[in-house]
Amino acid sequence: MKPVPPRFAERFLLRCLREDIAEEVVGDLTEKFDSMSKESPFKAKINYCFQVINYLRPFAIRKSKSSYTNHYAMFQNYFKIAWRNLSNQKMYSSIKIGGFALGIAACLLIALFIRDELSYDLKIPNGDRLYRVVGVSNNNGEIRKDVWFQPPFANALKEDYSEVESAGRINPVELFGAGGNEIRRADQDQNTFEEGFIYADQEWFDMIGIPMVYGNRARALAVPNSIVISKRMSDKYFPNENPIGKILITNNNEDRPFTIGGVIEDIPATSHIHFDFLMTMTGREFWPGEQTSWGSSNYHTYILLRPGIDPIELEKKMTKGVIEKYILPDLLKDGLVNAREVLKGARLEFQPVRDIHLRSEGIHDRLTHGDIRFVWLFGAVAGFILIIACINFINLSTARSANRAKEVGLRKVVGSFRSNLINQFLTESVLFSLLSFVLGILLAWLLLPYFNFLAAKSMIFPWKEWWLVPLMISAAISIGCIAGLYPALYLSGFKPIQVLKGSVSAGSKSSTLRSGLVVFQFTTSIVLIISTFIIDRQMGYILNKKVGFEKDQVMLLQGVNTLGEKIIPFKEELVRLPGVESASISDYLPVTGSKRNGNPFWQEGKTKTEKAVGGQFWRVDHDYVKTMGMKIVDGRDFSIEIRSDSQACIINQTLARKLGLKNPIGERITNGSSGSRIMEVIGVVEDFHFESMKENIGGVCLAIGRSPSVLSVKVSTTDMPQLVTSVSALWKDFSPNQPIRYTFLDDRFAMMYADVQRMGRIFTSFAVLAIIVACLGLFALSAFMVEQRNKEISIRLVLGASVKSIFNLLTLNFVLLVLVSLLIAMPISWYMMQTWLEDFVYRIEITWDVFVLAGLMAVFIAILTISYQSIRAALTNPATGLRSE
Amino acid sequence: MKETRLGEFEEVILLLVGILGEEAYAFKIAEEFESQTGRSISIGATHSTLSRLEDKGFLDSKMGASTAQRGGRRKRIYTITAIGKRVLAASRDFKVALWKQYPAFQIRFQITN
């Protein structure tokens, strides 16, 4: 055999060499090789390589070829072909673009949500030095974090520690008049109910730095009984005037009028704390000696550290200092022998103000916040939906490769390089992606109001932001490139001869990859479906669980405290109305957001020797238990006939258990360390949920007392509107200057779980979206399969295959993929939802039927999607498929 | 401006092109160079010089016939241009002039002559 020059060297040479000299050079080298190989073929080969390397000289190396190409014309051609493809294959194109646009819209909405969540409290001046103080207590391993501190706490921090530049407090406790109040101008009679009252120090107001509209910030709250109101309240009560110095009356209390000291701009939605009325703490004391006593904790304390102070160091120093100097002596003074032990493990932490919104998990501050975990979860969901959409894009492009194969072959024959083809397909994919983005942005804009409702937000589309257009365009291009890369590489790799001979079959090579992508899509969808089911079940469980009181048919009249002493006759009149069963005056309702407190309880005589049991101390009237439909399990209810009941109490099972009372009836318990109030237990009420089911039921002690803001009315009528009318008429008689305000207990109860419901709704929406996108892909894929196997199906039909067998043939494969997805999805979703459920003390068990249901649903949807194409294929006349060759 | 000087190696190659006449293509020139000087040279180096000389205008080239040893590929035949010949002559004359000024050489020259 005649020796030949080494192939690789020759190919290498041809790749590097200028084309116009390639012939002569290869000729020369071959001649040289030929002459040498007569003596030694091996030496000749070595020499050939040596010669090749010696040709790597500037004069001989190929210049970058791009300078010869006319880019503009080429790209024009690419666009033309892309456009023709798009309009030729309307179904594929619309699924490709539509599915992608849906994914992009979902992503955009979620991105807006995340951006909004992350933008809380960024505008506060010195926000990097401003902290909220968090108290951590360790009660036998049970860690509890809260933000409630004693009145003198803030001032003590500032005076004892030079690192603290300033310290301020707010008091948002309804007990003292924060929250909602009836309000009117001093020169008017008509009361209006407004919410968003809090008490604050002048110093806190300085730190938080909300821009002023009227007034001087430094003096706005400096005078006793001054109040700062928001711009919108100023516009409402004092339209077109400067309200500084004007007087506001709350709850008809003319003894304590408020003078407006300033008007601030409205608190932005992205603030951890919301208020419209800021009442001053200057000169205010809620009971004699309150401001100097360390016995009560009702204040959120904020501190501004001096620049460069390490908060962690200060935390440690302060924890030790404050406990030794103030807390411990106070407890010892009250005679608590084991005070030192109680305080073991207690410490102070500083929470950056900017973290309050997202990172307050487990901190009891009674504010509503976001949750950083939700932000992550949403981000992940967005990412997955985008990936699903990208997968559709890739899947459809490769699936349709057979139809493009001839084009690729021909382009290669007329001299297209692979890089040209890659360029072409990338251009096409970027074009598709740009179209999808335009569509997706429009879609997101249209859907934003709905999404705002879902997520309880008030976001606006950032049309005016400068970054929108460049960001979207660069995202469109990069996503287009990523999604188009695989199809581009795959399609451009075809060998022209094979393609033109017709031996590239149907893009079948990549079917494993396509199957993998389908599995991924369906796994994601099924996880979302299962999660939706479980959230829905948990929600149903909460709403239908026996809560220990009857939440239905209870009307809550609010703001009745303005009636003053007339409240008793009002109640008596009310009970006489037809349809009213009973009525009770008490602000302490078994739903979140009503009045709460915290009291220490002891059995009588054990105050000095035992640790206190924490619990609620609720002032109720004689009809409370009856009106709320609570169940007395031991002893008796309060009775108006027995006068000594004013010194008696009813406790719930939890409190009885915590106090260690075996036979609680007749035992005497006390609240308050001084032991001033000693009550006899006359009854035990069955435990009822008065906070969210995320928490354990705490101890409650009911005692006769007046808390006159809310009047609960138990009704038994089917004609609610009629009842509301008669109650309103009665109210009008008693309080002509104040509109009636009422809600229903079951609504308030449902509101407690609004966040769970919201999450359920969001998950449902995204699950639906994910499944739609996945189904679009499956639909197009099955259509394509049918097209590819057209001849096969026709022949089968001719040979006598039944419609059923054709259907099975086309469907089975996909159903198998969905089943595989189900197998993968089950453990993932189980783990995810188990983690979520752990938030709830009262929760459902995840049972297997959820998975079966979700699986059936997924299979059903998948079959439905595919069956249209399969049945159509099975019913066509085989002649149409076979008549042309 | 185009470089028009002639280096020593270039001069040799130019001369070889003249010697080989119709057979003056890169491979042959390289072979000839090796056999005449005993120094080995790669075809690439030769080719590089040839194309430089062509750029300078001393050589001209056209595609020639193909042979079986070359795998049916044509070869590029180089011919000396008029300028090339003039430069060669000038180079030779210059060197002869230099030799003539060299006394030791003149003596020997006279003896043998």
Interface residues (C-beta under 8 A of the other chain):
Chain A: I21 E23 E24 V25 V26 G27 D28 L29 T30 E31 K32 D34 S35 F50 Q51 N54 Y55 L56 R57 F59 A60
Chain B: Y25 A26 F27 A30 S42 I43 G44 A45 H47 S48 S51 R52 M63 S66 T67 Q69 R70 G71 R73 R74 K75 R76
